[in-house]
Amino acid sequence: MSRIAPTFAALAAQNKKALIPFITAGDPDPGITVDLMHELVRAGADILELGVPFSDPMAEGPVIQRACERALKFNVSLHDVLGYVRSFRTVNTATPVVLMGYANPIENMGQDAFIAAASEAGVDATIVVDYPPEECEQYAKAMHEKGMDTIFLLAPTSTEQRMAQVGQLGSGFCYYVSLKGVTGAANIDIQDVASRIAAVRRHVKLPIGVGFGIRDGETARAVASVADAVVIGSRIIQEMENHPRDQAVQAAGRFLSDIRRALDA
């Protein structure tokens, strides 16, 4: 069993919603990734989502694309990302860590080798954008056997059939993409999100996290009123882009602290 289900259970007992920040591993440079992970936890993160840099991140908008490009300039690989998690775990054994990325790095390593290495490093789950549920039953089974979750994406365009597949195969939580398009896109229609989440809940009996387009405390609070978790990434990366390297970790922490206060208000 991963750390994710107990985390959501503890939050529910406190009538709180999960805050899940996303960062790209190795951005703005590899030397601060582990410090950044610890800072985000200090600032109120309940679960960390760590992006695996990839050269063709098709679900990402320009902000996270730039983050991938910066990390890849340092040749940050999947092996490096697992190393960051391993280092993080020497201090923090409680906060769930989810790797988010694409199939290619996993396939290059080999699924079995990746799953073994991820388990050893202390990873709790993966979100693999181009592993749809109908194509990765064996992967999900192997992940579960190692005590890790497979988290799937649902979108405004997802069919009832896809929701049912995610309900059968997914674990940890379900990631609902609030907008058509890529990460960092514009305004969220909360009423539309609420109605679509209600449809998802008919098929998926997991906590539901909502991401893409959450940019401030007000939006985060509105999303949290209809979901179990708020995922926020592009705005954190923008905060770091707007500060010198030696201030990037603190800038990300300040921003996330504001979101935490908004959620708990």
N, C-alpha and C positions, 0 to 999 in steps of 0.2 A: 504494500500500500504506500502510495506517495504521501507527501506532506500536504497535498492540496485539499483533500476532503476534510481532514481535521482542521485546517485553517478556515475553510468556509463554515464549518460547524461552530467553531469558536466565535467567529464574527457574528453569525446568526444569533447565538446566545446573548450577545451584547447589543443586538439590533443595529449592527454596523454593516456597511458594504465594503467589499474588497477594493483596494486601490492597487492597480497593476501598472507600473511604469515599464515602458519599453526603451531600451537603449541598444545601439549596435555595438557589439563587442569590438574593441580596438579603436573606437572613435571617441575623441579626436585623435588619440594615439594610444597604443597598447598599455603604456605605463600607468594609466589612471583608471583602467576599467574596473579592477577589483575595488579600488578606493571608491569609485562611483557607485558600485553595487552596495557597499556598506553605507554610503551616505544616503542613498535612496531609502534604505531600510530605516535609518535613523529619522528620515523625514516623514515616514509614515507608510511606506510601501508594505503591503501584505504578501504579495507575490512579485517576483522579478521576472520580466520577460527579456531574454537576452538574444538579440538578433545575430545570426550567423552571417557574416558578410558574403555577398554573392554578386557576381558581375551583371546579372540580369534579374534584378528583383522586381518581377512583373507586377506585384500587388502594391508596390511602394510609390509614393509621390516623390517630388524632387528633393524634399528635405532628407528623407531616409536614403534615397539614392546617393545623395552627396555623402552621407555618413558611410555607406558601403564603400564608396570610392576612396574616401580617406583611409578607412581601415585596410582596404586592399593594397594601398600604396605601401603599407607596412607588411604586406604579405600575410595578413592575419588569416589563419586557416581554421578549419573545424577542430583540428588537434589543439590549436592555441585556445580556442573558445572553451574546450573541455578543461584545459589547464587553468583558465580563469575561475571556472566553477570549483575546481579542486582546491585552488588557493582560497577562495571565498569560504569554502566549507571548513577550513582549518580554524576559522573564527566563528562562523555562523552555521549552525547545524539545524536551524529551525525554519528559516524562510524558504518557501518553495522557489525553485528556479526552473523556468520553462525556456527551452530553446525554440526560437522561431526562425524558420528559414525555408529552404527549397531542397528538392530531392537530390540535386546533383552532388553536393558535397557528401551526403550520406551514401549515395550509390558508389561514389569514388572510394570511400572508405570500406564499403561493404556493410549491409544492414546488420549482420550479426556482430561484426567487429564494433560498429558504432554503438549498438545497444549495450554491449558489454562495457565499452569505455564510458558511455554516458552514465550507466549505473554505478560504476566504480568512482566516477568523479563527483557524484551527488546530484545529478540532474533528476528532476521530478516528472517532466513531461516534455513532449515536443508538439509544436504546431508546424506542420510541413505543408506549405501552401499548395503544392502540386502533388500531394498524396490524397486523392479523394477517397472517401471511405470504401467505395465499391472496389478499389484497387489495392487496398493495403490491409486486408484482414489478417494475413500472416504476420505482417509487421506489428499490428496492434496486439496480437496475441503474444508475440515475443516480448514486446514492451511490458505488457501486463505481467508476464512471468517473472520479469526483473523488478516488479514493483513500481513501474512508471506508467504514466497516463499518456493517451493519445487524444489530443484536443483538435477538434475539427472546426472549420469555418462555415458559417451560414450567412447568407446575404439576403437583401430584399428580393432578389430574383430566385431564391432557392425554392424548389418544389416540395410538396408534401412528401414525395418519395425520398428526396434527399434528407429532409428532416428526420424521417423514420430511420434512414440508414445511420445518421449521426446518433440518434437515440439508441440504436442497437450497439454501435461499435465504439462510440466516444466515451471518454472518462475524464475525470478531473473537473472540467467545466466546458461549456460550449461557448465559442467565440462568435458573437453576432456582429457582422460588419454593418454599421449603421447607414452606410451610403453606397450607392452605385459609384464605382470608380476606385481611386487609389487612396492610400493613406494621406492624411493631412488635407483632405478636401474640405469643402465649405460647409455651410450650416446644416445642422441636424434638425429634422422635423420630429420632435419628441412624441407627438401623437401617433405618427406613422410608426416610429420605433416601438411604442407601447403595443400597438395592435399586432405588429409582426412578432414581437416577443410572445404575446399571448398565443399565437399560432404555433410558435416553436415549442412552447411549454406543453402543448398537447402531445408532442412526440418525444421530447427530450426531458428527462427527469434529472438533469444536472443543473448546477448553478449556471447562470448565463452572464457572461461578461460582454460588454459593448465597447467597441473601439472604432477608430477612424473618425476624425473630425472633432474630437473633444479638445477644446483649446483653452478653457478657463474654468474657474470654480463654479460659475453659474451653470454652465452646460454640464459639467460633471455632476452637480447636485441634481439637475433635472433627469439625467440619464439614470442616476442611482435610484431615483424614485420608481423606476420601472424594471431595473435590472439588479443583479446580485453583485456585479463588479464593474468598475470603470477602468478601461485600458487607455493609456495616454502615452504617445511616443513622439510624434513630430514636434510638438511644442517644447518638450524637454530638450530635444536635439537643437532646436532653434535657440533656446536659452544658452546652450553651451556655445553655439556658433557666435553668439553676440558678445562673448567674453573671451579674454585671453586664456590660454591653456591653463595657467596657474589659478584661474578663478572659475574654471568650468564646472568642477565638482560642486563647489559651494553654490554656484548659480542654479544648477539642477536641483540641489537640495532645497534651496529657498522656494523655487517654483512649486516643487512637489509638496512642501509643507503648506503652502497656500491652498492647494487642492485638497489636502487632507483636512484642513480646517473647514473648508467649504462642505465637504462630505459629512463631517461630524457635527456641523452647526445644527 
